[in-house]
Every structure is written in C-alpha cells, then in structure tokens.
Amino acid sequence: MCPANLAPVASRRTIVVIHDAAALREPGWYSRAYVAWQRAILPLIARRARHVVTVSEYSAGELVELLGVPRARITVIPGGVDDRFTPQAGAAAARAALGLDTPYVLTVASRTARKNLGVLETTARVLAEHGVALVAAGGDRPQFSGGGPGGGVRALGHVDDALLPGLYAGAEAFVLPSLHEGFGLTCVEAMAAGTPVVAADRAALPQTIGDAGLLVDPTDPDAVADAVLRARGDERLRAAGLRRAAGFTWDRTMDELDGLVTRLLDQRP
C-alpha cells in the first residue's frame, strides 16, 4: 500500500493512493520541474499499479480523464479527520500562542495559486468593519507557484499541529475559496471543530461538504464576503457540520482500505 501519489514503478502488485491530478489539470499552479516530474511519473504509477485508491468521486473522474485509469480499477475511499478536532479543543491556548486578541475568521491553505487566497481581500475588508480579523494559516512549498493571501489578511504562516484544533474551534467561521481540491480535508477539520464552513463550489468540495456548509463562486469576491458574513456564528451550519464530519473518521478509512486489500488478495490467480 502506497499512500501518497508515489509507488515503485517496477511493481505491478501495489495499491497506490492518488489524491488528485491537479498538476496535470492546471500546471501553472506549480513549478516547471514539479509539473515535468508529475507528467512523467504519475501516469506510469497509475498504469502499473494493481489498483488505485482516491479520495472523492471528483478525483476518480480526473484520474480516468487525465491518467487513463479504467474506472473499474479505482476505488473511492475518503480521508478522515483526527479526533483532536472538536469544539472543545484548546481555543484559548491557540489564541494566546498566536496573538489573536480579536474575533477572527480562519482559512487554512498553503500559499499557492490553486488556493485562490487573493480573493479574500474583500472579505478581510468587510470583516474588519465588524471588528473581525481574517487570518490565514499555511506556509510555502517549493513546488507551488504564487498565491499569497490578499491585502488585509493576517498571515500566520505555518501553525504547529498542536495548535490547529484550537485555532479552528476558536474561529467564527472557516473559508476555503480554492479553485481545485481533491477532497477538502481542512473543511472537514473545521466542521469537526464546530466551525461554520464557506467553501468554493468547485471540484470535490461540494461532494465533501454536502449541505453542511455554504458553497460559493470562488471567483466572485463579493459573494465570498457575503457568505462569510452569513456563516459567522450560524448554529444551523455548526450542527450540520458536526453531523457531516462525524462520517469522516480514520477508522472508517482504514476499515475500507482493509476490505479492499482483502478482496484484491482473494482475487489473485
């Protein structure tokens, strides 16, 4: 079992998890070297693997379209959320450690054009009029291209994993205006923490969030800002998010993976 887009290309007995094919879909979001490597290796890995696992029906469709993997050789098994992400997580400790002394709305995303953080400039300005900050957790990676947060957004940079549950739980809302997600784990973490979610109506996000969050056109800054204002403190969204997130557990993920491996072993010649 190879869990993260990599597998031995010489073996035809592997099960590989391919989360998405974003670098093939939109190469401009990544460095040239990374795109060249992905174009060379990802199709080879997918073709040689015994079976491919991915995290959403959206990603399954992408792997069929962009990598030529037969749909019958793909199984969709969503990821899970760590049980540290709850409404009772240490919000006060996260606030103190990160110097958050006003109410805030949160986004968690690496600085890449794919995450579309620049669209949040309008949201930050509108929230500031209400005495609320917009904060962005997430760092840079060498394979990413562009995509820093817009003006008015407070960049927290990389946040220690120990502080993340409390950071989510203390937020009035969570927003992810991403143009492409194979799953949307940060949205599930926010829902599990009891934080209302606003997300882009693109890629896998509608499948992952369902009706438990507000979906919005990520290219419309005013629509994003309006949705965030409506989501703040919305108890219906909070309750719906908690119910939705409860279905995404690592126990479920591992049970489904174990079942898949067992079935494939039983099918050996």
Stockholm file with secondary structure:
# STOCKHOLM 1.0

chainA/1-269         MCPANLAPVASRRTIVVIHDAAALREPGWYSRAYVAWQRAILPLIARRARHVVTVSEYSAGELVELLGVPRARITVIPGGVDDRFTPQAGAAAARAALGLDTPYVLTVASRTARKNLGVLETTARVLAEHGVALVAAGGDRPQFSGGGPGGGVRALGHVDDALLPGLYAGAEAFVLPSLHEGFGLTCVEAMAAGTPVVAADRAALPQTIGDAGLLVDPTDPDAVADAVLRARGDERLRAAGLRRAAGFTWDRTMDELDGLVTRLLDQRP
#=GR chainA/1-269 SS CBCSSCCCTTCSSCEEECCCCHHHHCGGGBCHHHHHHHHHHHHHHHHHSSEEEESSHHHHHHHHHHHCCCGGGEEECCCCCCTTCSTTSCHHHHHHHHTCCSCEEEEECCSSGGGCGGGGHHHHHHHHHTTCEEEEECCCCTTBCCCCCCTTCEEEESCCTTTHHHHHHTCSCEEECCSCCSSCHHHHHHHHTTCCEEEESSTTHHHHHTTSSEEECTTCHHHHHHHHHHHTTCHHHHHHHHHHHTTCCHHHHHHHHHHHHHHHHHTCC
#=GC SS_cons         CBCSSCCCTTCSSCEEECCCCHHHHCGGGBCHHHHHHHHHHHHHHHHHSSEEEESSHHHHHHHHHHHCCCGGGEEECCCCCCTTCSTTSCHHHHHHHHTCCSCEEEEECCSSGGGCGGGGHHHHHHHHHTTCEEEEECCCCTTBCCCCCCTTCEEEESCCTTTHHHHHHTCSCEEECCSCCSSCHHHHHHHHTTCCEEEESSTTHHHHHTTSSEEECTTCHHHHHHHHHHHTTCHHHHHHHHHHHTTCCHHHHHHHHHHHHHHHHHTCC
//
